[in-house]
Every structure is written in structure tokens, then in C-alpha cells.
Amino acid sequence: MTMATSTKVTSKPSFLEIFVITLGHTMTHWYPATFYLLLPLIGKELGLSYGEIGAIMTCQYLVGAISNVPGGLAVDFVSRKTMPMAISMLWVGVPYLLMGLTHTYWLLLVCSALVGVGNNLWHPAAIPLLAQRFPERRGLAVALHGMGGNLGDAIAPFASGALLTILSWREVVIVNVIPGLLLAALILVYVNRTTEQSRDMAEKSERMRAADVLSALRTMFTSRTVLMVSASSAFRLMTQAGLLTFLPVFLATQMGYSPIWIGACMLALQTAGFVAAPIAGHLSDRMGRRRIIMSSMAMTGLVLLLMATIGRSTAFVLFISVLGFFLFAIRAVMQAWILDAAPKSMGGTSIGILFGTQAIGAAVGPALGGIFADHYGLMATFYFLAITIVIANLFIFFTPVSETRFGTNAASG
């Protein structure tokens, strides 16, 4: 059995190529970000408890955790990375369309699980491709891609909140599928063409046997950097998933905000992350991944504690943007660090490992947050999330800064 390594290129990378891939990333985040806003409405219509609302997201992340590594391996075996990217976009959008047609809780869980599988094909294909196209600016390139996710997370709740003033939540879900279909076609046409042109100019791709793949997998699973960064990312995603699930619920039930104002708050959260991502990516290329990650996590924990202490007040809302700036700034930096420590031919698999472990954290976060909210009140969830980000930072503290087996030494600092 052989496996083609990720495309080796000699042509000059195009900014338009980054733009199209980043726009695709925007859509993969658009659907889940819309769904977070719809959760309070779905819960009210179906009479769900906080725990049942959290279980919907837990189901998505749990299935995603299981499918991440196989998905990453599958992407590494495919020479044309545009195909899994397009499939991912469709696979994410269609289940949300089905959610808009169902009236049963169990079918919501099934659709959520399908989203967890589909979303995991995008990142193992897109992130290594960009990292290899821009090897000297890996942190920045991956951060620009991450900005697409922040953009989708930011605009989708606000746009959906506005649509909810004239449409039902079911109609909003159906309308959302259209742009994803169009963008999937654009990726297949444009990005596939540019990568094919680069492939024609490149040397013949190196091939790996199945034994080589297993050897590379063993190397990654014994790398302390890969394991510690992945574990840290799991706790960071526990924080993020819990926040995205219960912040809209808090704003709706405790602050009495309408959907459009909840969307505006989520827009502020993600816009701050959108601004922070390229800054953090650039600084991590210059100052080291570890230093940027630890400082951002420390500030995230502090802001969460302040928000939990303040409670139902205007100041709580004002801190949302500050929280988003630090929480989302380091997402791409952690991805770049993993690629630094992984074999170049296993970029998709390494991202699959990262997303698989962090999906476990994302699966646990909403469920535990719902349990805390049901037993101790919704504000207790924010104290819990502050603890999870502190634990994430401890893993980074004990991560070796010099171990970069296959990449640059950008992790140091």
C-alpha cells in the first residue's frame, strides 16, 4: 500500500488561494455558529432541559473525536485535498438542513453526530495544505485560515438573529444550506485548478508504504509535544464548547436578550477572536508558540472568573469581547505547533489527532456545563469553564519547547 505525501509545490503561493480556502473555512463554522443561537429556541419548542441541550453538542463532539484520526489518515491518502474539503462542507450543511425538518429529540442527536463526522474532513485537508504552501510563515498562514472560522462564528449568529425576526428557526436552517453548496463548487473548480498546476511543476511525490505510515503514527503518539499540546487543546475546547453552548442560553434566560441581541453579543465575541488570530499567529512565528499560548490562556481564565463574579450586569456583556480576543487567538497557534512536531507527509493525520483529542474535551464541556447549571445554577458553569482553561495552561507549561522532530523550532520561547 502506498500513500502520496501532501502536495509538494514549487510555484509561488497565491493570496487568492488562501482567500478561497479561508472562505470555505468560514462556511464550516457558519453552520455550527448558527445552531448555537438556535439552541435556546429548539430547547423551548421541544421542552429540553439544560442537560439535554448540552447533550446535543456532546453527541456532535464525541462522534467527531472518534472520527478525527481516521479522517486525517483518509485525507493523507488522497492527493487532491479539494475533494475532502468540498465533501466536508456538504456533509456539515445537509444534517443541519435535516434538523430543520425534525420534531424529535433523537433525530437531532443523529444529525448532530453526522455533523461531527463531516466537519472533521475539512481541517486535516486545508491546514496542512496551507502550512506547506507557506513554510516560513506557517503560524500566520494557519492563523489567516483560522480567521475564516472566526468570521463564520462572528457573522452567523448576528445574521441568523436578524433572520429570526422574519423567519422561524426551521426556515433559517434551510436558507443556510445554499451558500455552502455554492462555495463547495468554487473550491472544487478554483483551488483544485491551482493545486493541479502546482503539482505539474513539482517533483514526483514521495511515496510511503503502510509500514512507514505506522512508524510515523508511533512517532507522533510518542512525541511529548504532540501529546501535551493535544491534551491542552482538549481542555481549551472544553472551555470554548461550554461557552458557546451556554453563553447564548445565559443571555436569553438570565439577561432577557432577544435573538438579534444575542447574535450581536456572539458577533462581538468572535470579532475579537478574528482580530486576535493573525496577531497571535505572527507573534508565534517570531516569539515562539509556547509564550503566546500561555499568556492568552492565562488572560482567558482571568476574564472568565471576572464574568462569573460579576453575574447579571452590563459589565458581563462588556467582557465578552475581551474574552473572545484571548480565547480564540491561540487556536491556529496550537495547530501550527502540532504541524511543527509532525512528519510533513502526515499533516492531515497530525491535525486529526489534535482535533480528535480536543473533540473529546468539546464533547465533555457542554455536558458537564449542563450538569453544573441544572444543579448549581447557570453561573456555576462559568466558574467551571475558568477551571478548564487553567488546566489547559498547565499542560502547555509542561510541554517541552525544544522538541520539534520534523518541523521548525518555532515552538520555543
C-alpha positions in Angstrom: 0.0 0.0 0.0 1.3 3.4 -0.8 0.4 6.9 0.2 1.0 10.2 -1.6 2.5 12.8 0.6 0.9 16.2 0.8 1.4 18.2 -2.4 4.9 19.3 -2.8 5.0 22.6 -4.7 7.5 24.9 -6.3 5.1 27.6 -7.6 4.6 30.8 -5.8 1.6 30.6 -3.4 -1.3 32.8 -4.3 -3.1 35.0 -1.8 -6.4 34.3 -3.7 -5.8 30.6 -2.9 -5.7 31.4 0.8 -8.8 33.6 0.5 -10.9 30.8 -1.1 -9.8 28.2 1.4 -10.4 30.6 4.2 -13.8 31.4 2.9 -14.6 27.7 2.9 -13.5 27.5 6.5 -15.9 30.4 7.2 -18.8 28.2 6.0 -17.8 25.2 8.0 -18.1 27.4 11.1 -21.2 29.2 9.9 -23.5 26.2 10.4 -22.5 25.4 14.0 -22.4 29.1 15.0 -26.0 29.4 13.7 -27.0 26.3 15.6 -25.7 27.7 18.9 -28.0 30.6 18.5 -30.9 28.3 17.7 -30.4 26.0 20.7 -32.5 28.1 23.1 -35.4 28.2 20.6 -35.1 24.5 19.9 -34.9 23.7 23.7 -38.0 25.8 24.3 -40.0 24.2 21.5 -39.1 20.7 22.4 -39.1 21.2 26.2 -35.5 20.3 26.7 -33.5 20.6 30.0 -30.1 22.3 30.2 -28.6 18.8 30.3 -30.4 17.7 27.1 -29.3 20.9 25.3 -25.7 20.2 26.3 -26.1 16.5 25.2 -26.8 17.6 21.6 -23.4 19.3 21.3 -21.8 16.5 23.3 -23.0 14.0 20.7 -21.5 16.0 17.9 -18.1 16.4 19.5 -18.0 12.8 20.8 -18.6 11.3 17.3 -16.1 13.9 16.0 -13.5 12.7 18.4 -13.8 9.1 17.2 -13.7 10.0 13.5 -10.9 12.6 13.6 -7.8 10.3 13.3 -9.4 8.0 10.7 -10.5 11.1 8.8 -6.9 12.6 8.9 -5.5 9.3 7.6 -8.0 9.3 4.8 -7.1 12.8 3.8 -3.4 11.9 3.8 -4.2 9.1 1.3 -5.9 11.5 -1.0 -3.7 13.5 -3.4 -6.4 16.0 -4.3 -7.2 17.8 -1.0 -10.0 19.8 -2.6 -12.3 16.8 -2.7 -12.5 16.1 1.1 -12.8 19.9 1.6 -15.9 20.1 -0.6 -17.4 16.9 0.8 -16.9 18.3 4.3 -18.8 21.4 3.5 -21.7 19.5 2.2 -21.6 16.9 5.0 -21.8 19.7 7.6 -24.6 21.7 5.9 -27.1 18.9 5.0 -27.5 17.5 8.5 -28.4 21.0 9.8 -31.0 21.1 7.0 -32.5 17.8 8.3 -32.6 19.3 11.8 -34.9 22.0 10.5 -37.3 19.3 9.4 -37.4 17.2 12.5 -39.6 17.4 15.6 -37.9 14.6 17.6 -35.0 14.8 20.0 -33.3 11.6 18.9 -33.1 12.7 15.3 -31.5 15.9 16.5 -28.8 13.8 18.1 -28.3 11.7 14.9 -27.9 14.8 12.8 -25.5 16.3 15.3 -23.4 13.2 15.1 -23.3 13.4 11.3 -22.0 17.0 11.6 -19.3 15.7 13.9 -18.1 13.4 11.2 -18.3 15.8 8.3 -16.6 18.7 9.9 -13.5 16.6 10.6 -12.6 16.3 6.9 -12.0 20.0 6.4 -9.2 20.8 8.8 -6.9 17.8 8.0 -7.0 18.8 4.3 -6.9 22.6 4.5 -4.5 23.3 7.3 -1.5 21.1 6.2 -2.0 22.4 2.6 -1.6 26.0 3.7 1.2 25.2 6.1 3.2 23.5 3.2 2.4 26.4 0.8 3.8 28.9 3.3 6.5 27.0 5.3 8.3 30.1 6.6 5.1 31.9 7.7 3.2 28.8 8.9 1.8 30.4 12.0 0.4 33.4 10.0 -1.0 31.2 7.2 -2.8 28.9 9.6 -4.0 32.0 11.5 -5.4 33.6 8.4 -7.3 30.3 7.8 -8.4 30.4 11.4 -9.8 34.0 10.8 -12.2 32.4 8.4 -13.6 30.3 11.2 -13.8 33.3 13.5 -15.6 35.2 10.7 -18.2 32.5 10.3 -18.6 32.2 14.1 -19.0 36.0 14.3 -21.3 36.8 11.4 -23.6 33.8 11.5 -25.2 34.4 14.9 -25.9 38.1 14.1 -27.2 37.3 10.6 -29.3 34.5 11.9 -30.6 36.6 14.7 -31.7 39.2 12.2 -33.3 36.5 10.0 -35.2 35.2 13.1 -37.1 38.4 13.2 -38.8 37.5 10.0 -38.3 33.7 9.7 -38.7 30.7 12.0 -35.7 28.8 13.2 -36.5 26.0 10.9 -36.6 28.3 7.9 -33.3 29.8 8.9 -31.6 26.4 8.9 -32.9 25.7 5.4 -31.7 29.0 4.0 -28.2 28.5 5.4 -27.5 25.5 3.2 -27.5 27.5 -0.1 -24.2 29.4 0.3 -22.4 26.2 1.4 -23.4 24.5 -1.8 -22.1 27.4 -3.9 -18.8 27.6 -2.1 -18.2 23.8 -2.3 -18.4 24.2 -6.1 -16.0 27.1 -6.1 -13.4 25.1 -4.1 -13.6 22.2 -6.5 -13.1 24.5 -9.5 -10.6 27.1 -8.4 -8.5 25.5 -5.6 -8.3 22.2 -7.4 -7.0 24.0 -10.5 -4.3 25.9 -8.7 -3.1 22.8 -6.8 -3.1 20.8 -10.0 -0.9 23.5 -11.7 1.5 23.3 -8.7 1.6 19.6 -8.9 2.6 19.7 -12.5 5.6 21.9 -11.7 6.7 19.9 -8.7 9.0 16.9 -8.5 7.4 13.5 -8.3 5.8 13.0 -4.9 7.5 10.7 -2.4 5.6 7.5 -1.6 5.2 5.8 1.7 4.5 2.2 2.5 1.9 1.2 5.1 4.8 0.3 7.4 6.1 3.8 7.1 2.7 5.2 8.0 2.5 3.0 11.1 6.0 4.1 12.0 5.1 7.8 11.6 2.0 7.2 13.7 4.0 5.6 16.5 6.4 8.5 16.4 3.6 11.1 16.8 1.9 9.2 19.6 5.2 9.0 21.5 6.0 12.7 20.9 5.6 14.6 24.2 4.9 17.8 22.3 2.1 16.2 20.2 0.5 14.6 23.3 0.8 17.6 25.6 -0.4 20.2 23.1 -3.3 17.9 22.1 -4.3 17.4 25.8 -4.1 21.2 26.4 -6.2 21.8 23.3 -8.8 19.3 24.6 -9.3 21.4 27.8 -9.3 24.6 25.8 -12.1 23.2 23.6 -13.9 22.1 26.7 -13.9 25.8 27.7 -14.9 27.0 24.2 -17.6 24.5 23.6 -19.1 25.1 27.0 -19.0 28.9 26.5 -20.6 28.7 23.0 -23.3 26.4 24.3 -24.3 28.3 27.4 -23.5 31.9 26.8 -26.5 32.3 24.4 -28.6 30.4 27.0 -27.4 32.7 29.7 -28.1 35.8 27.7 -31.6 34.6 26.8 -32.8 33.2 30.1 -30.9 35.4 32.6 -30.5 38.7 30.8 -33.7 38.5 28.7 -32.0 39.3 25.4 -33.8 38.8 22.1 -32.2 36.6 19.4 -30.8 39.6 17.5 -29.1 41.0 20.6 -27.7 37.5 21.5 -26.4 37.4 17.9 -24.7 40.8 18.4 -23.0 39.5 21.6 -21.7 36.4 19.8 -20.6 38.7 17.0 -18.5 40.7 19.5 -17.0 37.5 20.9 -15.9 36.2 17.5 -14.9 39.5 16.0 -12.4 39.9 18.8 -11.0 36.5 18.0 -11.0 37.4 14.3 -8.7 40.4 15.1 -6.5 38.4 17.5 -5.8 35.4 15.3 -3.3 36.9 12.8 -1.6 38.9 15.6 -1.1 35.7 17.6 0.0 33.7 14.5 2.6 36.3 13.5 3.9 36.7 17.0 4.2 32.9 17.4 6.4 32.8 14.3 8.7 35.4 15.8 8.5 34.8 19.6 7.5 31.1 19.8 4.3 29.2 20.2 4.5 28.5 23.9 4.8 32.0 25.1 1.8 33.2 23.1 -0.4 30.3 24.1 0.3 30.6 27.8 -0.3 34.3 28.1 -3.6 34.1 26.2 -4.8 31.2 28.3 -4.0 33.0 31.5 -6.0 36.0 30.4 -8.9 33.8 29.3 -9.1 32.3 32.8 -9.0 35.7 34.5 -11.7 37.1 32.3 -14.0 34.1 32.9 -13.6 34.4 36.6 -14.4 38.1 36.4 -17.5 37.4 34.4 -18.7 34.7 36.8 -18.2 37.1 39.7 -20.0 40.0 38.1 -23.0 38.0 37.1 -26.1 39.6 35.5 -24.9 43.1 34.7 -23.8 45.3 31.8 -20.2 44.7 32.7 -20.7 41.0 32.0 -21.6 41.8 28.4 -18.7 44.2 28.0 -16.2 41.5 28.9 -17.5 39.2 26.1 -15.2 40.9 23.5 -12.2 40.7 25.8 -12.9 37.0 26.4 -13.1 36.3 22.6 -9.8 38.1 21.9 -7.8 35.8 24.2 -9.8 32.6 23.8 -9.8 32.4 20.0 -6.3 34.0 19.4 -4.4 30.7 20.0 -6.5 28.2 18.1 -4.3 28.5 15.0 -1.1 28.7 17.0 -1.7 25.3 18.6 -2.4 23.9 15.1 0.9 25.3 13.8 2.8 23.8 16.8 1.4 20.3 16.0 2.5 20.7 12.4 6.0 21.7 13.6 6.3 18.5 15.5 4.8 16.1 12.9 6.1 14.4 9.8 5.3 16.5 6.7 3.7 13.5 5.0 1.4 13.1 8.0 0.0 16.6 8.2 -3.6 15.5 7.9 -3.2 12.8 10.5 -1.5 15.1 12.9 -4.3 17.6 12.6 -6.7 14.6 13.0 -5.0 13.7 16.3 -5.2 17.3 17.5 -8.9 17.7 16.6 -9.7 14.2 17.9 -8.4 14.9 21.4 -9.9 18.3 21.5 -13.2 17.0 20.3 -13.2 14.8 23.5 -12.9 18.0 25.5 -15.5 19.7 23.4 -17.9 16.7 24.0 -17.4 16.8 27.8 -17.6 20.5 28.2 -21.3 21.1 27.3 -22.5 18.0 29.1 -20.6 18.9 32.4 -21.7 22.6 31.9 -25.3 21.5 31.7 -25.0 19.3 34.8 -23.5 22.2 36.8 -26.2 24.6 35.5 -29.0 22.1 36.5 -27.7 21.6 40.0 -26.0 24.8 41.0 -27.3 27.5 38.6 -26.2 28.7 35.3 -23.5 31.0 36.7 -21.7 27.9 38.1 -20.9 26.9 34.5 -18.7 29.9 34.0 -16.6 29.0 37.1 -16.3 25.5 35.8 -15.0 26.9 32.4 -12.5 29.1 34.1 -11.0 26.0 35.8 -10.8 24.1 32.5 -8.7 26.8 30.8 -6.3 26.9 33.8 -5.8 23.1 33.4 -5.2 23.6 29.7 -2.5 26.1 30.5 -0.8 23.7 32.9 -0.3 21.2 30.0 1.4 23.9 27.9 3.6 24.8 30.9 5.0 21.3 31.0 5.3 20.9 27.2 9.0 20.8 26.0 9.9 23.8 23.9 12.8 22.2 22.1 11.1 19.0 20.8 10.3 19.7 17.1 11.1 16.4 15.5 10.1 17.3 11.9 9.4 21.0 11.8 10.9 24.3 12.7 11.7 25.4 16.2 9.0 28.0 16.3 7.6 26.4 19.5 10.5 27.8 21.6 10.0 30.9 23.6 
